[in-house]
Amino acid sequence: MVYDWFNRSAAPQNPQDPQPEQAAEPPAQEEAPAVEAPSDIDQDALDWARQAYARLKAQQEAQKQEVAAAAAEPEPEPTPPVEPTPEPDPTPVSAQDPVQAVQTPEPAVGLSLLEQAAAQRAQRQQEQLERAIETPAAPVEPTPAATDEAAPSLGDFDEDFTWSAEVLAAQGRQLSDISLEEIDWLGRLRRGMEKTRQGFVTQLLDTLGDDPLTPEVLDDLESLLLRADVGVKATDQVLEALRKRLNEEVVEPEEGIRFLKDQLKGLLDQPIQASGTALLAPERGRLNVWLMVGVNGVGKTTTLGKLANLAIRSGYSCLIAAADTFRAAAVQQVQVWGERSGVTVVSNPSANADPAAVVYDAIGAAQAKGTDLVLVDTAGRLQTKHNLMEELSKVRRIVDKLAPDAEVQSLLVLDASQGQNGLKQAMAFAQAAGLTGVVLTKLDGSSRGGVALAVSSEAGLPIRFIGAGEGIRDLRPFNSFEFVEALLAK
């Protein structure tokens, strides 16, 4: 079964896929071994987690049985092919010209340089279209190339699983809707944000203590939030709300943490709600073009490769435009990612090729194939370089001209470890590149995960995807509730 991560549901294209969750559910105590649960986990939540584990265990066993049964079936013997009887060629031999059949018409002699360039461009576009038509569309089921990393499997009934199940239950999810993909990702996210959490949560708990919140505690909390790169504006909003709450009633530490979570989640959700799109997903039946922009070294090309893999796993057809034609070996890096995910890469082999020309060819190929999503890898650029920003605008104009009905997104890739410098990049790119969202990467290698709040509150940009690891599966759509829970997990 294909799991559509963009919409957090099973992909609708495969109604004939087996549904192992309908299998008989074994008793929870047989599938979820009794382990010592953390003292802060509610017993109801623990019981819910045990039931979820039992259901997923039943699904996994049913899938193993189906695979074993399919492998045990004898393969039918191949039938010898019947050679067709050649039909006589109605064309007279004298009319056949084998030399003319294999020769490519040469450009007419006497053309100007501009005319010759136009003819070569038209020929290259025709070749791209022919290759696109000949290449079959990406299948909905993930191809072997797309399974570059081992598929998630159900591990032990441990603290990671119980925490992940508790987060899903808190969002109102039903047992029948729980997927192993989500459990696996939440565990990765929690482990990936360990560095941020170690520096932030430990000090937060020490600051709050066991007594009700006081103005002095809020002053310490202000310093803590600023050191975590939450940003001045976001910190002021959170503290103002806490001070207002203190003026109304006594706030115990646990209630203070819950209130803090609500405030942080509200800050992250505000630009997402303003955009009108809760989760960014390619629209089916329509061309979607996503431009990946950012400075050098933030992991832009790697993020694009992971997004392509995520699209294929979620049942979308995808194509990559290798428009970073200035950085050495950038095109080769994109092609490696394309091979890992089974995604076609459109590129120009000539040195320092025009990025807009590559995008031109990619749009034509995508339109010929009926591709769902085109990911455009652009050259890294500093936000202060006016000529490079103009080049980005040129690429956008090409997209708007060739595909006026396409859904275009301009996503800025930010390195979480850059902290406030990343915030400055976001604000500068937002003015020059017409940004519609942010992809926050390298959360696992930084203790500055709080920069997500600064980007949302000060730059006003919705965070669309986050990366919390080096693996190909370590990039997923952003969910503010899950992010805050992972940030403040004990």
C-alpha positions as CSV (number, residue, x, y, z in Angstrom):
1,M,0.0,0.0,0.0
2,V,1.3,3.5,-0.9
3,Y,1.2,6.0,1.9
4,D,0.7,9.6,0.7
5,W,2.8,11.6,3.1
6,F,1.8,14.9,1.6
7,N,-1.8,14.3,2.7
8,R,-1.1,11.9,5.6
9,S,-3.3,9.2,4.2
10,A,-3.3,6.1,2.0
11,A,-2.9,7.0,-1.7
12,P,-6.2,6.7,-3.5
13,Q,-4.8,5.2,-6.7
14,N,-4.6,1.6,-5.4
15,P,-7.9,0.4,-4.2
16,Q,-6.9,-3.2,-4.9
17,D,-4.0,-3.1,-2.5
18,P,-4.2,-5.6,0.3
19,Q,-5.5,-4.2,3.6
20,P,-3.8,-6.2,6.3
21,E,-5.3,-4.1,9.0
22,Q,-8.5,-6.1,8.5
23,A,-6.8,-9.2,9.8
24,A,-7.8,-10.6,13.1
25,E,-6.2,-8.6,15.9
26,P,-4.3,-10.6,18.5
27,P,-4.5,-9.8,22.1
28,A,-2.5,-6.7,23.0
29,Q,-0.6,-8.5,25.8
30,E,0.7,-11.1,23.4
31,E,2.0,-8.6,20.8
32,A,3.1,-5.7,23.0
33,P,5.4,-7.1,25.7
34,A,5.1,-5.6,29.1
35,V,7.8,-3.1,29.6
36,E,8.5,-0.5,32.3
37,A,6.8,2.6,31.1
38,P,8.0,6.1,31.9
39,S,6.3,7.5,35.0
40,D,5.0,10.6,33.2
41,I,3.0,8.6,30.6
42,D,-0.7,8.4,31.4
43,Q,-2.0,4.8,31.8
44,D,-4.8,5.4,29.2
45,A,-2.2,6.6,26.7
46,L,-0.1,3.6,27.5
47,D,-3.0,1.2,26.9
48,W,-3.8,3.0,23.6
49,A,-0.2,2.6,22.6
50,R,-0.3,-1.1,23.3
51,Q,-3.4,-1.5,21.1
52,A,-1.7,0.4,18.3
53,Y,1.3,-1.8,18.6
54,A,-0.8,-4.9,18.5
55,R,-2.6,-3.7,15.4
56,L,0.6,-2.8,13.6
57,K,2.1,-6.2,14.6
58,A,-0.9,-7.9,13.1
59,Q,-0.6,-5.9,9.8
60,Q,3.1,-6.7,9.6
61,E,2.5,-10.5,10.1
62,A,-0.3,-10.4,7.5
63,Q,2.1,-8.8,5.0
64,K,4.8,-11.4,5.7
65,Q,2.3,-14.2,5.1
66,E,1.2,-12.6,1.8
67,V,4.8,-12.2,0.6
68,A,5.5,-15.9,1.6
69,A,2.4,-17.1,-0.2
70,A,3.3,-15.1,-3.4
71,A,6.8,-16.6,-3.3
72,A,5.5,-20.1,-2.9
73,E,3.3,-19.9,-6.0
74,P,4.9,-21.7,-9.0
75,E,5.8,-19.5,-11.9
76,P,4.1,-20.3,-15.2
77,E,6.4,-21.8,-17.9
78,P,7.1,-19.3,-20.6
79,T,5.4,-19.9,-23.9
80,P,7.7,-19.9,-26.9
81,P,7.1,-16.7,-28.9
82,V,5.5,-17.1,-32.3
83,E,7.5,-15.4,-34.9
84,P,5.3,-13.2,-37.2
85,T,5.4,-13.8,-40.9
86,P,7.1,-10.9,-42.6
87,E,4.8,-9.0,-44.9
88,P,6.1,-7.8,-48.2
89,D,6.9,-4.1,-48.4
90,P,4.5,-2.5,-50.7
91,T,7.0,0.2,-51.5
92,P,9.0,-0.5,-54.7
93,V,12.6,-1.2,-54.1
94,S,13.6,1.6,-56.4
95,A,11.6,4.0,-54.2
96,Q,13.5,3.0,-51.0
97,D,16.4,5.2,-50.0
98,P,18.3,3.7,-47.1
99,V,20.8,6.5,-46.9
100,Q,18.1,9.1,-46.6
101,A,16.3,7.0,-43.9
102,V,19.2,7.2,-41.5
103,Q,20.6,10.6,-42.2
104,T,19.5,13.6,-40.1
105,P,18.6,16.7,-42.1
106,E,21.3,19.3,-41.8
107,P,20.4,22.9,-41.2
108,A,20.1,24.9,-44.4
109,V,23.3,26.6,-45.6
110,G,23.4,30.4,-45.2
111,L,21.5,30.7,-41.9
112,S,22.5,33.5,-39.5
113,L,24.0,32.7,-36.1
114,L,20.7,33.6,-34.4
115,E,18.8,31.3,-36.8
116,Q,21.3,28.5,-36.3
117,A,20.9,28.9,-32.4
118,A,17.2,28.8,-32.7
119,A,17.3,25.7,-34.9
120,Q,19.6,23.9,-32.4
121,R,17.3,24.9,-29.5
122,A,14.3,23.6,-31.3
123,Q,16.1,20.3,-32.1
124,R,17.1,19.9,-28.4
125,Q,13.5,20.6,-27.3
126,Q,12.2,18.0,-29.7
127,E,14.7,15.4,-28.4
128,Q,13.6,16.2,-24.8
129,L,10.0,15.7,-25.8
130,E,10.7,12.4,-27.6
131,R,12.6,11.1,-24.6
132,A,9.8,12.1,-22.3
133,I,7.1,10.4,-24.4
134,E,9.2,7.3,-24.8
135,T,9.9,7.1,-21.0
136,P,7.0,5.5,-19.1
137,A,5.4,7.6,-16.3
138,A,6.7,6.9,-12.8
139,P,4.6,4.0,-11.3
140,V,2.5,4.7,-8.3
141,E,4.0,1.9,-6.4
142,P,7.6,2.7,-5.3
143,T,10.1,1.3,-7.6
144,P,13.2,-0.7,-6.4
145,A,15.3,2.4,-6.9
146,A,13.0,4.3,-4.6
147,T,13.6,1.9,-1.8
148,D,17.2,3.1,-1.4
149,E,16.8,2.9,2.4
150,A,15.2,0.0,4.2
151,A,11.5,0.3,4.7
152,P,10.3,1.0,8.2
153,S,9.7,-2.1,10.3
154,L,8.1,-2.5,13.7
155,G,10.7,-2.5,16.4
156,D,10.3,-3.0,20.2
157,F,7.5,-1.6,22.3
158,D,9.8,1.0,23.8
159,E,9.8,4.6,24.9
160,D,10.0,5.9,21.3
161,F,7.0,3.9,20.2
162,T,4.9,5.0,23.2
163,W,5.8,8.6,22.8
164,S,5.0,8.5,19.0
165,A,1.6,6.8,19.7
166,E,0.8,9.3,22.4
167,V,1.5,12.2,20.0
168,L,-0.8,10.6,17.3
169,A,-3.5,10.0,19.9
170,A,-3.4,13.6,21.1
171,Q,-4.2,14.7,17.6
172,G,-7.4,12.7,17.6
173,R,-6.2,9.8,15.5
174,Q,-8.1,6.6,15.5
175,L,-6.4,3.2,16.0
176,S,-7.5,2.1,12.5
177,D,-5.7,5.1,11.0
178,I,-2.3,4.6,12.6
179,S,0.4,3.7,10.1
180,L,3.9,2.4,10.6
181,E,5.2,5.2,8.4
182,E,4.1,7.8,10.9
183,I,5.4,5.9,14.0
184,D,8.7,5.5,12.3
185,W,8.9,9.2,11.3
186,L,8.0,10.5,14.8
187,G,10.7,8.4,16.3
188,R,13.2,9.8,13.9
189,L,12.0,13.4,14.6
190,R,12.3,12.9,18.4
191,R,15.8,11.4,18.1
192,G,16.8,14.1,15.5
193,M,15.9,17.0,17.8
194,E,17.9,15.5,20.8
195,K,20.5,18.3,20.7
196,T,18.0,21.1,20.8
197,R,16.0,19.3,23.4
198,Q,19.0,18.6,25.7
199,G,19.9,22.3,25.9
200,F,16.4,23.6,26.0
201,V,14.1,21.3,28.0
202,T,16.6,20.6,30.8
203,Q,17.0,24.3,31.5
204,L,13.3,24.9,31.0
205,L,12.4,22.3,33.7
206,D,15.1,23.7,36.0
207,T,13.7,27.2,35.4
208,L,10.1,26.3,36.1
209,G,10.8,24.1,39.1
210,D,8.0,22.8,41.3
211,D,6.5,26.1,42.4
212,P,3.9,28.2,40.5
213,L,5.2,30.6,37.9
214,T,6.5,34.0,39.0
215,P,7.6,37.1,37.2
216,E,11.2,36.2,38.0
217,V,10.7,32.8,36.4
218,L,9.5,34.5,33.2
219,D,12.6,36.6,33.1
220,D,14.7,33.5,33.1
221,L,12.4,31.9,30.5
222,E,13.0,34.9,28.3
223,S,16.8,34.4,28.3
224,L,16.3,30.7,27.7
225,L,14.1,31.3,24.6
226,L,16.5,33.9,23.1
227,R,19.5,31.5,23.6
228,A,17.5,28.8,21.7
229,D,17.2,31.3,18.7
230,V,13.5,31.5,19.0
231,G,13.8,35.2,18.1
232,V,12.9,38.5,19.8
233,K,9.4,38.8,18.3
234,A,8.3,35.3,19.1
235,T,9.8,35.5,22.6
236,D,7.9,38.8,23.3
237,Q,4.6,37.2,22.2
238,V,5.0,34.1,24.3
239,L,6.0,36.1,27.4
240,E,3.3,38.6,27.0
241,A,0.7,35.8,26.9
242,L,2.2,34.2,30.0
243,R,2.3,37.5,31.9
244,K,-1.4,38.1,31.0
245,R,-2.2,34.6,32.3
246,L,-0.3,35.1,35.5
247,N,-2.3,38.3,36.2
248,E,-5.5,36.2,36.0
249,E,-4.6,33.1,38.0
250,V,-1.9,31.0,39.6
251,V,-0.1,28.9,37.0
252,E,1.4,25.6,38.1
253,P,4.5,24.3,36.3
254,E,2.7,21.6,34.3
255,E,0.0,24.0,33.2
256,G,2.8,26.5,32.3
257,I,4.4,24.0,30.0
258,R,1.1,23.2,28.4
259,F,0.4,26.9,27.9
260,L,3.9,27.4,26.5
261,K,3.3,24.6,24.0
262,D,0.0,26.1,22.8
263,Q,1.7,29.5,22.3
264,L,4.6,28.0,20.3
265,K,2.2,26.0,18.2
266,G,0.1,29.1,17.5
267,L,3.2,31.0,16.3
268,L,4.1,28.2,13.9
269,D,0.5,27.9,12.7
270,Q,-0.1,31.6,12.0
271,P,1.7,31.8,8.6
272,I,0.4,28.4,7.6
273,Q,-3.2,29.5,8.2
274,A,-2.6,32.8,6.4
275,S,-1.4,30.8,3.3
276,G,-4.7,28.9,3.2
277,T,-2.9,25.6,2.7
278,A,-2.5,23.4,5.8
279,L,-0.2,20.8,4.1
280,L,1.7,21.6,0.9
281,A,1.0,18.8,-1.6
282,P,1.1,18.5,-5.4
283,E,-2.3,18.9,-7.0
284,R,-3.3,15.8,-8.9
285,G,-4.3,16.4,-12.6
286,R,-2.3,19.6,-12.7
287,L,1.3,20.5,-13.2
288,N,3.1,21.6,-10.0
289,V,6.5,23.3,-10.2
290,W,8.5,23.8,-7.0
291,L,11.6,26.0,-7.1
292,M,14.3,25.2,-4.5
293,V,16.3,28.2,-3.6
294,G,18.9,29.1,-0.9
295,V,22.5,29.9,-0.3
296,N,25.3,27.4,-0.9
297,G,25.9,24.7,1.7
298,V,22.4,24.5,3.2
299,G,21.7,21.1,1.6
300,K,19.5,22.3,-1.2
301,T,20.2,19.6,-3.7
302,T,20.0,16.9,-1.1
303,T,16.7,18.2,0.1
304,L,15.4,18.2,-3.5
305,G,16.5,14.6,-3.9
306,K,14.6,13.6,-0.7
307,L,11.5,15.5,-1.9
308,A,11.6,13.6,-5.1
309,N,11.8,10.3,-3.2
310,L,9.0,11.4,-1.0
311,A,6.8,12.2,-4.1
312,I,7.5,8.8,-5.6
313,R,6.8,7.0,-2.3
314,S,3.5,9.0,-2.0
315,G,2.3,8.0,-5.5
316,Y,3.1,11.1,-7.5
317,S,5.0,11.2,-10.8
318,C,8.0,13.5,-10.6
319,L,10.7,15.1,-12.7
320,I,13.9,17.0,-11.7
321,A,15.3,20.0,-13.6
322,A,19.0,20.3,-12.9
323,A,19.2,24.1,-13.2
324,D,22.2,24.6,-10.9
325,T,24.6,24.8,-13.9
326,F,27.3,26.9,-12.1
327,R,28.4,24.7,-9.2
328,A,30.9,22.0,-10.2
329,A,29.4,18.5,-10.3
330,A,26.0,19.8,-9.2
331,V,24.3,18.2,-12.2
332,Q,26.0,14.9,-11.5
333,Q,24.8,15.1,-7.8
334,V,21.2,15.6,-9.0
335,Q,21.5,12.7,-11.4
336,V,22.6,10.4,-8.5
337,W,19.5,11.4,-6.5
338,G,17.4,10.8,-9.6
339,E,18.8,7.3,-9.9
340,R,18.2,6.5,-6.2
341,S,14.5,7.5,-6.5
342,G,13.8,6.4,-10.1
343,V,13.1,10.0,-11.2
344,T,14.0,11.4,-14.7
345,V,16.5,14.3,-14.6
346,V,16.5,16.9,-17.3
347,S,19.9,18.6,-17.7
348,N,22.1,20.4,-20.2
349,P,25.6,18.8,-20.6
350,S,27.3,22.0,-21.8
351,A,29.3,24.0,-19.3
352,N,27.7,27.0,-17.7
353,A,24.4,26.3,-19.5
354,D,21.5,28.8,-19.2
355,P,19.4,27.7,-16.1
356,A,16.3,29.1,-17.8
357,A,16.9,26.9,-20.8
358,V,17.0,23.8,-18.6
359,V,13.8,24.8,-17.0
360,Y,12.3,25.4,-20.4
361,D,13.2,21.8,-21.5
362,A,11.9,20.3,-18.2
363,I,8.5,22.1,-18.4
364,G,8.1,20.8,-22.0
365,A,9.0,17.3,-21.0
366,A,6.6,17.3,-17.9
367,Q,3.7,18.6,-20.0
368,A,4.3,15.9,-22.6
369,K,4.3,13.2,-19.9
370,G,1.5,14.6,-17.7
371,T,3.9,14.7,-14.8
372,D,2.5,15.8,-11.4
373,L,5.5,17.5,-9.9
374,V,8.6,19.3,-11.3
375,L,11.4,20.0,-8.8
376,V,13.8,22.7,-10.0
377,D,17.3,22.8,-8.4
378,T,18.6,26.3,-8.7
379,A,22.1,27.7,-8.1
380,G,23.1,28.7,-4.6
381,R,23.2,32.4,-4.2
382,L,23.8,35.0,-1.6
383,Q,20.8,37.2,-0.9
384,T,23.0,40.3,-1.6
385,K,23.9,39.3,-5.1
386,H,21.5,41.3,-7.3
387,N,22.5,39.6,-10.6
388,L,21.9,36.1,-9.2
389,M,18.5,37.2,-7.9
390,E,17.6,38.4,-11.3
391,E,18.6,35.0,-12.8
392,L,16.1,33.5,-10.3
393,S,13.4,35.9,-11.5
394,K,14.2,34.9,-15.1
395,V,13.6,31.2,-14.3
396,R,10.3,32.2,-12.6
397,R,9.2,34.1,-15.7
398,I,9.9,31.1,-17.9
399,V,7.7,28.9,-15.8
400,D,4.9,31.5,-15.8
401,K,5.1,31.8,-19.6
402,L,5.3,28.1,-20.5
403,A,2.9,26.8,-17.8
404,P,0.5,29.7,-16.8
405,D,-1.9,27.2,-15.2
406,A,0.8,25.4,-13.1
407,E,0.8,25.6,-9.3
408,V,4.2,27.2,-8.6
409,Q,5.9,27.2,-5.2
410,S,9.2,28.8,-4.3
411,L,10.7,27.1,-1.3
412,L,13.7,28.4,0.6
413,V,16.0,25.7,2.1
414,L,17.4,26.8,5.5
415,D,20.1,25.2,7.6
416,A,18.8,25.1,11.2
417,S,22.4,25.3,12.5
418,Q,22.8,28.9,11.1
419,G,20.4,30.3,13.6
420,Q,19.7,34.0,13.3
421,N,21.7,34.2,10.1
422,G,19.2,31.8,8.5
423,L,16.5,34.2,9.6
424,K,18.2,37.1,7.7
425,Q,18.4,34.9,4.6
426,A,14.7,34.1,4.8
427,M,13.7,37.8,5.1
428,A,16.0,38.8,2.2
429,F,14.9,36.0,-0.1
430,A,11.3,36.6,0.8
431,Q,11.5,40.1,-0.7
432,A,13.5,39.1,-3.8
433,A,12.3,35.6,-4.8
434,G,8.6,35.6,-3.9
435,L,9.0,32.8,-1.4
436,T,5.9,30.7,-0.5
437,G,7.5,28.5,2.1
438,V,10.6,27.2,4.0
439,V,12.2,23.8,4.2
440,L,14.2,23.6,7.5
441,T,17.1,21.1,7.3
442,K,19.8,19.6,9.6
443,L,17.7,19.8,12.8
444,D,19.5,16.7,14.0
445,G,22.9,18.4,13.8
446,S,22.0,21.6,15.6
447,S,20.9,22.9,19.0
448,R,19.1,25.8,17.4
449,G,15.8,24.2,16.4
450,G,14.0,27.2,17.9
451,V,14.9,29.2,14.7
452,A,11.7,27.6,13.2
453,L,9.7,29.9,15.5
454,A,11.7,33.0,14.4
455,V,11.2,32.2,10.7
456,S,7.4,31.9,11.3
457,S,7.0,35.0,13.5
458,E,9.5,37.5,12.0
459,A,9.7,36.4,8.3
460,G,6.1,35.4,8.2
461,L,6.9,32.3,6.1
462,P,5.1,29.0,6.6
463,I,7.4,26.0,7.3
464,R,6.5,23.3,4.8
465,F,9.0,20.5,5.3
466,I,11.6,19.6,7.9
467,G,14.7,17.4,7.8
468,A,16.0,15.6,10.9
469,G,18.6,13.2,9.7
470,E,20.9,12.1,6.8
471,G,18.7,9.3,5.5
472,I,16.6,9.5,2.4
473,R,13.5,9.1,4.6
474,D,14.4,11.9,7.1
475,L,12.4,14.6,5.4
476,R,8.7,15.0,5.9
477,P,5.9,17.6,5.8
478,F,5.9,19.9,8.7
479,N,3.4,19.5,11.5
480,S,3.5,22.2,14.2
481,F,2.0,20.0,16.9
482,E,4.5,17.2,16.4
483,F,7.4,19.6,16.1
484,V,6.6,21.3,19.4
485,E,6.0,18.0,21.2
486,A,9.4,16.8,19.9
487,L,11.0,20.0,20.9
488,L,9.7,19.8,24.5
489,A,9.6,16.1,25.0
490,K,11.0,15.0,28.4
